[in-house]
Amino acid sequence: MPYMLISTQIRLENGPTNVGDEYSDPEIMNYLGARKSTILGNNFSEYQVDDPPRLVLDKLEKIGFRLQTMTGVGQTLVWCLHKETE
């Protein structure tokens, strides 16, 4: 899984941070300390950590992910990261 999206609401820039969807690598989610949940009304699950995005980005860099781009979408901040495949 070479790409990863993480996001947070602007008003919640100190956390929590969404770090993956139901298809994310369980090893990476475990490394981040993420918990999987489904919000009432959604038909999909997502992973979330209590850490702010900066700490999540630091952790992901340590395991080889590099920031590709960042944007704001409405009240949401989104980062796209990539990891070279071995």
Contacts in CASP RR format, 6 or more apart in sequence:
PFRMAT RR
TARGET T0000
AUTHOR 0000-0000-0000
METHOD contacts of the structure
MODEL  1
MPYMLISTQIRLENGPTNVGDEYSDPEIMNYLGARKSTILGNNFSEYQVD
DPPRLVLDKLEKIGFRLQTMTGVGQTLVWCLHKETE
1 24 0 8 1.000
1 25 0 8 1.000
1 28 0 8 1.000
1 83 0 8 1.000
2 82 0 8 1.000
2 83 0 8 1.000
2 84 0 8 1.000
2 85 0 8 1.000
3 68 0 8 1.000
3 80 0 8 1.000
3 81 0 8 1.000
3 82 0 8 1.000
3 83 0 8 1.000
4 19 0 8 1.000
4 20 0 8 1.000
4 24 0 8 1.000
4 28 0 8 1.000
4 60 0 8 1.000
4 65 0 8 1.000
4 80 0 8 1.000
4 81 0 8 1.000
4 82 0 8 1.000
4 83 0 8 1.000
5 20 0 8 1.000
5 78 0 8 1.000
5 79 0 8 1.000
5 80 0 8 1.000
5 81 0 8 1.000
6 17 0 8 1.000
6 18 0 8 1.000
6 19 0 8 1.000
6 20 0 8 1.000
6 53 0 8 1.000
6 56 0 8 1.000
6 57 0 8 1.000
6 60 0 8 1.000
6 78 0 8 1.000
6 79 0 8 1.000
6 81 0 8 1.000
7 17 0 8 1.000
7 18 0 8 1.000
7 76 0 8 1.000
7 77 0 8 1.000
7 78 0 8 1.000
7 79 0 8 1.000
8 15 0 8 1.000
8 16 0 8 1.000
8 17 0 8 1.000
8 18 0 8 1.000
8 52 0 8 1.000
8 53 0 8 1.000
8 76 0 8 1.000
8 77 0 8 1.000
9 75 0 8 1.000
9 76 0 8 1.000
9 77 0 8 1.000
10 74 0 8 1.000
10 75 0 8 1.000
10 76 0 8 1.000
10 77 0 8 1.000
11 75 0 8 1.000
13 52 0 8 1.000
13 53 0 8 1.000
13 77 0 8 1.000
14 52 0 8 1.000
15 49 0 8 1.000
15 50 0 8 1.000
15 51 0 8 1.000
15 52 0 8 1.000
15 53 0 8 1.000
16 48 0 8 1.000
16 49 0 8 1.000
16 50 0 8 1.000
16 51 0 8 1.000
17 48 0 8 1.000
17 49 0 8 1.000
17 50 0 8 1.000
17 51 0 8 1.000
17 52 0 8 1.000
17 53 0 8 1.000
17 56 0 8 1.000
18 46 0 8 1.000
18 47 0 8 1.000
18 48 0 8 1.000
19 29 0 8 1.000
19 32 0 8 1.000
19 34 0 8 1.000
19 47 0 8 1.000
19 48 0 8 1.000
19 49 0 8 1.000
19 56 0 8 1.000
20 29 0 8 1.000
20 34 0 8 1.000
20 46 0 8 1.000
20 47 0 8 1.000
21 44 0 8 1.000
21 45 0 8 1.000
21 46 0 8 1.000
21 47 0 8 1.000
22 36 0 8 1.000
22 44 0 8 1.000
22 45 0 8 1.000
22 46 0 8 1.000
24 47 0 8 1.000
28 63 0 8 1.000
29 36 0 8 1.000
29 47 0 8 1.000
31 59 0 8 1.000
31 63 0 8 1.000
32 47 0 8 1.000
32 49 0 8 1.000
32 51 0 8 1.000
32 56 0 8 1.000
32 59 0 8 1.000
32 60 0 8 1.000
33 49 0 8 1.000
34 47 0 8 1.000
34 48 0 8 1.000
34 49 0 8 1.000
35 47 0 8 1.000
35 48 0 8 1.000
35 49 0 8 1.000
36 45 0 8 1.000
36 46 0 8 1.000
36 47 0 8 1.000
37 45 0 8 1.000
37 46 0 8 1.000
37 47 0 8 1.000
37 48 0 8 1.000
38 44 0 8 1.000
38 45 0 8 1.000
38 46 0 8 1.000
39 46 0 8 1.000
49 56 0 8 1.000
51 59 0 8 1.000
53 77 0 8 1.000
53 79 0 8 1.000
57 67 0 8 1.000
57 79 0 8 1.000
57 81 0 8 1.000
60 81 0 8 1.000
61 67 0 8 1.000
63 83 0 8 1.000
64 83 0 8 1.000
64 84 0 8 1.000
65 81 0 8 1.000
65 82 0 8 1.000
65 83 0 8 1.000
66 81 0 8 1.000
66 82 0 8 1.000
66 83 0 8 1.000
67 79 0 8 1.000
67 80 0 8 1.000
67 81 0 8 1.000
68 80 0 8 1.000
68 81 0 8 1.000
68 82 0 8 1.000
69 79 0 8 1.000
69 80 0 8 1.000
70 77 0 8 1.000
70 78 0 8 1.000
70 79 0 8 1.000
70 80 0 8 1.000
71 77 0 8 1.000
71 78 0 8 1.000
72 78 0 8 1.000
END
